[in-house]
Amino acid sequence: EKGTYPHFMLKEIDEQPLVMRRIIQQYKDESGKLKVDEGVRQAVKAADRLYIIACGTSWHAGLVGKQFLETIAGVPTEVHIASEFSYNMPLLSERPLFVFISQSGETADCRSVLVDVKQLGHPTLTITNSPGSTLSREADHTLLLHAGPEIAVASTKAYTAQIAVLSILSVDVANGKGRTLTFDPLQELAIVANAMEVLCAQKDDYEQIARDYLSETRNAFFIGRAVDYYVVMEAALKLKEISYIQAEGFAGGELKHGTIALIEDGTPVFGLITQEHVAGHLRGNLQEVAARGANTCAIVSHDQARPGDQHVLPEVHPHFSPLASVIPFQLIAYYAALHRGCDVDKPRNLAKSVTVE
Ligand code: M6R
C-alpha cells in the first residue's frame, strides 16, 4: 500500500535508507561481522571470471558491481545485456560463474541465458528481490535484496539494494582472499543510509531543479566519468521511462566525439562529479557545453565540492557514492514526470516485469 504517498515511486525512493539498514542486518552474523551464504562464497571462489547478465536498471547496477568486484575483490568481471548475450557470446573463461541480477527474477531475457549456460554446465547465481522467482529457483545459488515489494515500474530501491549487495559480496570475497581493506563496508553502508535520508529530505530542491530544467524541454543529457558514467546512464533511463523526455547518459569524454553537436541554447545537461581522478575533466566538459548554450547542473560529492557548487551530496565513501548520487536523479525524474502530467507509476508501453524476449 502506498499510504499517504501519492505514488509508489516516491514511497520506494524514501524507503531506501530503511532498505540499506535491512541489508546490513541481513548480511551480518551475531558478532556483527559481514556474512554471505557459504555456497555463494565457494562459487565465487571457484570461478576465474564472473559474467553478470541483466537488463535495464539491473544492468546499470551490474556495471557498478563490476567496479566493486574488480577493484575491491580483484575478480575479473564482465557485464552483459541479457538480450544480447546469446548472439554476442564472448569467449568464456575456463571456470565462469554466471551472475543474474534481476529485481523480479522473472525477466525472460535473463532466463533465456540462464537456460543456455546451464545446458553448458556452468554454475549460476541469481541476485534478486523475489525469493521463489523463476531465476532464483533455477539458479544454483541466490542472494536476496531484501528491498520489500517494488511496485512502481521505475526501479529505485531495487537498484540501490543491488549495488549494496554487490558491494557486500565483493568485500566478502576480498576478505576470503586476505586482501586488506581500508574501510568497513557495513559501517559505510550505515553512513550511506544516513546520507540517503538527508537527500530524501531535500525533495523541494530536486523538485525545483525539475521545474527549472525539465518542464519544457524535449531532451536532456547526463554526463559522468568512471563510476559516475554508470550512474548517469541510470539517471537518463529513469527520466526517459517516466517523463518521456528523450534522455541520454554518456561518458563525459565522448562529448567531443559527436554528442556535443546536439547542444543548443537551453539544452539541459546534468553532470555528476564524485570521483577525484576525473572531476577536473568533467567540470571541463560542463564548461564546454555551457559555452555552447547548455543549461548545466552539476551534482557534486562532498569531497569534490568547490565554492559556488549548488548541489553538494552528503559525505559517503567514494566506493559507495552511486548509492547516494542516484537519489537526486530519481527525485528529479519523479518530479519531471509529475509536472508533465505523466502516469508516474505506470508509464506507457512498459510492464514491471518483462516476461517476453
Ligand atoms: O526485474 P528486472 O530487474 O530483471 O528488470 C529489468 C528491467 O526490465 C528493469 O530494470 C527496467 O529497466 C526498469 N523499468 C527500470 O526502471
Residues whose N, C-alpha, C, O or C-beta is under 5 A from the ligand:
A	BS01	M6R	C55 G56 T57 S58 I101 S102 Q103 S104 G105 T107 V153 A154 S155 K352 V354
